[in-house]
Amino acid sequence: MTDVLTPERPAPPTPRESRPEQHGSAWWLRRSTATILCAIAAIYTLMPLVWLVFGVTKTLPELYSANGFSPSAGFHVFDNIADLFRQDDGIFARWILNTAGYALGGAAIATLLSVAAGYAFDKFQFPGREKWYAVVIAGVLIPHTAIVVPLYLMMSEAQMTDTYWSVLIPVMVNPFGVYLARAYSSGAIPDELLEAARLDGASELRTFFSVGLRLMGPGALTIFLFQFIAIWNNFFLPLVMITDNDLFTIGQGLFTWSSADGQNPDYTRMVVVGSAVATIPLILLFIPLQRRWRAGLTEGGIR
């Protein structure tokens, strides 16, 4: 009986041999391209901020004569900030309080309404649920500037222009927040947990506040940050609704100073310093909450 000789099989390729392209020129080209694109995006994003930081250190003549990306030799930061809060009887401090009130109040109410609406669209069955949800999401597609004039006419009919409510009420609604809340609710709140709460005798309202709202905390924080930043940077709505200088937001007030620099050239320096100061609350809010904010963006998509 003869043995049948079988051809020898080649040894399986090593991980390094199986993907040689990882160490080839094509891999380095892709990596270098991605790095260069990220560097360009970072430079494009940071250049205005760097110019603003250097601008805070300069006097008015240095803003026009010196290099924009070099600090002043005299380092006039504290003098500029002190002049900012003394300008026009300290009106800038009032603008900061106004903006903080609009942003905190509007973001808090918009977050609660968005989380409640998203929870309801996800967990409750009612006639026309998907159609009503589509109507709400359609609000994301409408540019904000397109509805400012109708909002102004409505506020004018209600005699609410030139009041806090003319700015606060429109920012209490956030269709994109409803979308985020529903997506997060579907992945973060098990239906079995809600059924257990109902079997224990909890009402729907208590189930939402005791179970649903607590589990949706990271998602609610994400919605709050988005809405807070949007309101803080909102310019067109206050510009249309408010003419009283004491009710201005920071953006509206700085725009007024910038428009009046022909009467007082020092307003240019105040606008630069005020723009830098206006970014500080956003940095102080965003950096400590960055980790939870990123978690809120990702956890809602995981079942």
Secondary structure, DSSP 8 states (H G I E B T S, - for coil): --------------HHHH-GGGGSHHHHHHHHHHHHHHHHHHHHHHHHHHHHHHHHTS-HHHHHHS-TTS--SS--HHHHHHHHHHGGGGHHHHHHHHHHHHHHHHHHHHHHHHHHHHHHHHH---TTHHHHHHHHHHHHHS-GGGGHHHHHHHHHHTT-TTSHHHHHTGGG--HHHHHHHHHHHHHHS-HHHHHHHHHTT--HHHHIIIIIHHHTHHHHHHHHHHHHHHHHT--HHHHHH---GGG--HHHHHHHHHHTTTT-THHHHHHHHHHHHHHHHHHHHHTTTHHHHHHHHHHTT--
